[in-house]
């Protein structure tokens, strides 16, 4: 009984901790960019009666595949190795499979991209007509990499319109989940911590009618060794001539405009 009481007293303390320690680096306002002459493409739509925030409307009218730049930031001020753009996206009559992409430019010439090409979730691709939903464009840099510039494009393989709400550039701590929304209940790290502490408080329980469990037979390395996931899998890749190895890879079928507008 004392163990149960101790566990019950521990849970409120765990829940009181913030689920995500993400730090806002920049708030992107489309109207502010337009007023400063730094919005390369898109139409700024003021808040409507049923919308609290302004939006950016980006349309491909000629049907040719295009990657349309909407944002470029020199010296973005990101210090942490894990960061992302977060926002809301809506689609209208998008032909084929479009996506949002973030390019990260590092000192020394390294260029990496992150693209929303998943089948579902906040990194889901853009297709057809859909209501407003959250999206993220994350990346994890390796130690020693210095971020010099960020750029965001809207890639459309054919006709269609993408509507974006204001963007937020945030930094994450090493244990934070990319896809976890701010204010979420518990992070995976907090869940693991709760399980570990709860197990240590309650202790193992075994039916006295059952003998000790046998240790499973040892398996060879080939049976237990799995392929190690890349630290940037699902969150960007360095451009190279290597063949595609994930849904974020492959040749670029889109015509990219030059990005000259910077913040």
N, C-alpha and C positions, 0 to 999 in steps of 0.2 A: 504493500500500500504506500509506504514512504517513497518508493521509486516512482510510482505513478504520480504522486503529488509533486515530486521534484521535476518530472517531465512536464507536467501541466504548468508549473511556474516558469519553465524555460521557454515554452512556446510563445507567450506574449512578447518576451524580450527579442526573440528571433524575428517575429513579425514586425516589430517596431523598427528594424533596420531597413534602410532604403533598398528596394529590389535592384536598382541599377544606379551606378554612380556616374552616369554619363554627364559630361560637362559640355555646355553649349559654347561653341567657339564663334559661330556667326549665325545671324538670322538674315535670310535672303528675302528682300522685298522687291518684287518685280517693278512696282511703280517707282521705287527709289532708283533702281538701275536705269529705267527708261528716262527719268528726269536727269540723270547724270550722263546720258548718252552712252551707256554701257550695256544695253540690251541688244544683242546682235540679231535676234529673230523673235517672232511671236507677237501676239496682241495681248496687252494687259486688259483684263476684264475686272471692273470694280465689283465690290461685294453686291450681290443681289439681295432681294428680300429674304430668300431662303438660304443665304450663305453669309457667314460671318466674315470671311476673308476674301481678299482679291485672288485672282488666278491668272495664269499665263496660258493662252490658247495658241497651240502650234499645229499648223495644218500643212499637209503635203497634198497639193492640188493636181500635179501633173502625172502622178502615177509612177514616176521613176523612183528607184530606191535612193533614199537620202538619209544622211546623218546630219541633223540640223543642230548647230551649236546654240545653246541658250545661256551659258554661263562660263566665265573663265575668271579665276582668282589667282593672282600672283601673291606669293608669301601669305598663304592662308592662315598661318598662325597655329597650325596643329603641332603639338609637341608629343603626344602619345603615339605609339605605333599602330593602335587600332582606332579607326575613325569611320564615320559614315555620314552620308546625306540621308535625311529622313523627311518625308512629305506625304502628300496625298495626290493620287493620279486618277483621272477619269478618261475613258476612251469613247470615241464616236466614229463608227463605220470604218475601223482600221482593217485594211486588207492585208492578209498574211499575218506574219508574226513579227511585230515590232518590239522594241525594247528601249529602256533608258540606259545610258552608259555614263560612267564616271572615269575620266582619265587622271591618273596620278603621275606627276612628273617629279623626278628626284634629281638631286645634285649628282653630276657625273653622267647624265644622259639616260638614266633608266626611266622607262615608260611602262605603266601597267594599266589595265582596265578592269572595271567591274561592270557587269551587265545583268539586267533583269531578264534572264532566259529560263528560269525555272518553270515548271508546269503549274505551280500554285504558290501561294504565300506571298510575303512582302517582296520577294524577288521574282514574282511571276511575270511572264511575258505579256505583251500588249496585243490584243486581238479583238476584232469586232467592236461591239458597243457594251460598255460595262459601267456600273455606278462607281462613285468615288471610293477608293480603297487606299490603305497605307502602302508605302513602298520604302525600301531602303537600298542604298548603294554603298556597301561596306568594303573595307580593305584592311589588311594586316601587313604592315611593313616589317622588315627584318631589322635587327639591331644595327645601328649606325647609319641607316638610310635617312636622308634629310629631305623632307618634302618641300618643293619649291613652287609648285603650281597645281591647281585642280581645274578640271574642265568637265562640264556636263553637256551631253548631247541627247537629242531625241532621234532615234533611228526608226524610220518607217519604210518598209519594202514597197509600199504602194500608197494609194490614196488613204486618207484618214486624218483624224484630229485627236490630239492629246491635250488634255487640260490639266495643268499642274497648279497646286496650291503653293503657298510660300514654303521655301526649303529651310532646313535647319542643319547646320554642320556641327557634329558633336564628336567628342572624344570618349573612348570607353576604357575601363580598366581591364587588365588581362583576363579576369574571370567572368566578365559580363558577356551575356548572350547577345549576338548581333540582332536577332529577330525579336527580342523581348522589348515590348513597348514600355516607355517610361511610366512608372507607377504600377507596374505589374506586381502580382502578389509575391511570388518567390522566384529567385533565379535558380538555375540548376545547382550552382555552388551552395546556395542556402539550403536547398532540399537535401543535398548530400551531407551537409553539416548537421542538419536536423536528424537524418537517419543514423549518422555515426554516434551522435550524443544520445539519441533515444535508445539505440542498441546497447550502448555502454551502461545506461541507467537501468534498463529492464533486464539485461543479461540474457544468456541463452536459456531456452526451455526445451526439455526433452521428455517425451513420454517414457515413463519407467519401464513399460512393457517392451520397448524397442531397444535393442543393443546399440552399441556405438556404430556410427556410420563407417563404412569401409572407405579407405582412400581410393579414388579412381585410379585406374591404371595410367601410367605415364605415357603420354603420347609423344611421338617424334616431332622434331621441329617442323616438318612439312605439314603436319596435321594441325598445329596450333599457331603457326606463323601466318599472319595476315598482311595485306599490303598496307603500308603506312600512308595515311591521308596527307596530302600536301597541306601546309599551314594556310595557304591561300585558296584552297579548293572552294569554289562557290563564291569567292570574293576577289577575283581578279587574277590576271596572269601576265607575265612578262611576254612581250611580243617576241616571237622567234620563228624560225622556219620549221619547227617541229610539228608533226601531225597533231590534230586535235585530240585531247585526252579527257575533256569534260564538256559539259554543255555551254561553257563560257568560251570555248576555243573555236578556232576555225578561221577561214579566210573572211575578210570583210567584203560583203557584196554591196556595201553602201558607198556612195560618193561623199567624202568628208569635205566640208567647207573648211577653209583656213580660219583659225580662231585668232582674231586680232583684238577684240574687245576684252579688256581686263579690268579687274577691280583694284 
